[in-house]
């Protein structure tokens, strides 16, 4: 079975940084697009960032200039570097590849 496993979530202070990782495994090949989405309590899931196999990135407006998405195609892994974090970034972050989703990892930004 295809699995997407996220890691790197946790508690960070405002202005701090976290780096999320997501590794895909289980017979998934030629992943054109991988991405990160997030969902805060009481809100709908929203796009954070996506990246193509060619390295073309797209970001949600709320994270532009602060977050950076990257990927290692050989490892089927996507990363999300989150800098200058704000309390509004608090959410469960989900990895996506094709029709598959990870279980999510909690990111909490708080003093």
ABEGO torsion letter per residue (X at the ends): XBBBBBBGBEBBBBGBBBBBBBBBBGGBBGBABBBBBBBBBGBBBBBABBBBAAGBBBBBAAABGABBBBBBAAAGBBBBBBBGBBAAABBBBBBBBEABBBAEBBBBBBX
